Amino acid sequence: MNITTVIDGTSARITLRGDIDFDTLPPLRAATDALPAHVTDLLWDLNHTSFMDVAGLHLLFPPAPVSGPDRRTTVTGLRRQPRRLLLLAADVHPDTFDLARLLPDMPPTDFQQAAPEQP
């Protein structure tokens, strides 16, 4: 896995190349923990991430911070499998996995998966 962080004012973009799973979760959390306190907007660039398991949900939807900065987190470049995981999580627990917050540029109707055709 390769992680690149770019900070521009109060915004940070973390780009990763590789999968998100429980083995890669610690270095990804370390990348967010290393951000300066003045960073209020975090963008995860997942253009080069083809697989994400439940660890990605833990990364993108952390529990409310006990201490430290409160950051607005968004995602760009979702590929098919990570997008499907997020849609499934939002479908099962919409209050916990708020995709409107995470994917602000995507209209809410795009969050819904197409219903399977009935024979």
C-alpha positions as CSV (number, residue, x, y, z in Angstrom):
1,M,0.0,0.0,0.0
2,N,1.2,3.5,-0.9
3,I,-0.3,6.5,1.0
4,T,0.1,10.1,-0.1
5,T,-1.1,13.1,1.9
6,V,-1.4,16.6,0.4
7,I,-2.4,19.5,2.7
8,D,-3.7,22.7,1.3
9,G,-4.7,25.2,3.9
10,T,-7.5,23.6,6.0
11,S,-8.0,20.7,3.5
12,A,-6.2,17.5,3.2
13,R,-6.3,14.8,0.4
14,I,-5.2,11.3,1.2
15,T,-4.6,9.2,-1.8
16,L,-3.9,5.5,-1.4
17,R,-3.0,2.7,-3.8
18,G,-4.1,-0.6,-2.5
19,D,-6.9,-2.3,-0.7
20,I,-8.5,-1.3,2.6
21,D,-8.7,-4.1,5.1
22,F,-7.8,-4.7,8.7
23,D,-4.1,-5.1,7.8
24,T,-4.0,-1.7,6.1
25,L,-6.3,0.1,8.5
26,P,-3.6,1.0,11.1
27,P,-1.4,3.0,8.6
28,L,-4.4,4.7,7.2
29,R,-5.5,5.8,10.6
30,A,-2.0,6.9,11.3
31,A,-2.2,9.1,8.2
32,T,-5.3,10.8,9.6
33,D,-3.8,11.1,13.1
34,A,-0.8,12.8,11.6
35,L,-2.9,15.6,10.1
36,P,-2.4,19.0,11.7
37,A,-5.2,20.1,14.0
38,H,-6.1,23.0,11.6
39,V,-7.2,20.6,8.9
40,T,-11.0,20.6,8.9
41,D,-11.7,18.9,5.5
42,L,-10.4,15.4,4.7
43,L,-10.9,14.0,1.2
44,W,-10.1,10.3,0.7
45,D,-9.1,9.6,-2.9
46,L,-10.0,6.0,-3.6
47,N,-9.4,6.0,-7.4
48,H,-6.7,3.2,-6.9
49,T,-8.6,1.2,-4.3
50,S,-10.4,-1.7,-5.9
51,F,-11.3,-3.6,-2.7
52,M,-12.5,-2.5,0.7
53,D,-13.8,-4.7,3.5
54,V,-15.6,-3.7,6.7
55,A,-12.3,-2.0,7.8
56,G,-13.2,0.7,5.3
57,L,-16.4,1.4,7.1
58,H,-14.4,1.9,10.3
59,L,-12.0,4.2,8.5
60,L,-14.7,6.4,6.8
61,F,-17.2,6.4,9.6
62,P,-15.1,6.6,12.8
63,P,-16.9,7.1,16.1
64,A,-17.2,10.7,17.3
65,P,-13.8,11.9,18.4
66,V,-13.3,12.1,22.2
67,S,-10.6,14.7,21.6
68,G,-9.0,16.2,18.6
69,P,-10.3,18.0,15.6
70,D,-13.8,17.4,14.1
71,R,-13.2,16.9,10.4
72,R,-15.6,16.8,7.5
73,T,-14.7,13.6,5.6
74,T,-15.6,13.0,1.9
75,V,-14.6,10.4,-0.6
76,T,-13.8,10.6,-4.3
77,G,-13.0,7.9,-6.9
78,L,-15.1,5.1,-5.5
79,R,-14.7,2.0,-7.6
80,R,-17.4,-0.7,-8.0
81,Q,-16.8,-2.9,-5.0
82,P,-16.1,-0.2,-2.4
83,R,-19.2,1.7,-3.6
84,R,-21.3,-1.5,-3.3
85,L,-20.1,-2.0,0.3
86,L,-21.0,1.5,1.2
87,L,-24.5,1.2,-0.4
88,L,-25.1,-2.0,1.4
89,A,-24.0,-0.5,4.8
90,A,-26.2,2.5,4.2
91,D,-29.1,0.3,3.3
92,V,-28.8,-1.8,6.4
93,H,-28.0,1.1,8.8
94,P,-28.8,4.5,7.2
95,D,-28.4,6.5,10.4
96,T,-24.9,5.1,11.0
97,F,-23.6,5.2,7.4
98,D,-24.7,8.6,6.1
99,L,-23.7,8.6,2.4
100,A,-25.0,12.1,1.8
101,R,-22.3,13.3,4.2
102,L,-19.5,11.1,2.8
103,L,-20.5,11.6,-0.9
104,P,-21.9,15.2,-1.1
105,D,-21.5,15.5,-4.9
106,M,-23.7,12.4,-5.6
107,P,-27.4,13.0,-5.8
108,P,-29.4,10.9,-3.2
109,T,-31.1,8.9,-5.9
110,D,-27.7,7.5,-7.0
111,F,-27.4,6.0,-3.5
112,Q,-30.2,3.5,-4.2
113,Q,-29.4,0.3,-6.0
114,A,-31.6,-0.7,-8.8
115,A,-34.3,-3.2,-7.8
116,P,-33.8,-6.5,-9.5
117,E,-36.3,-7.1,-12.3
118,Q,-39.1,-9.5,-11.5
119,P,-39.6,-12.4,-13.9
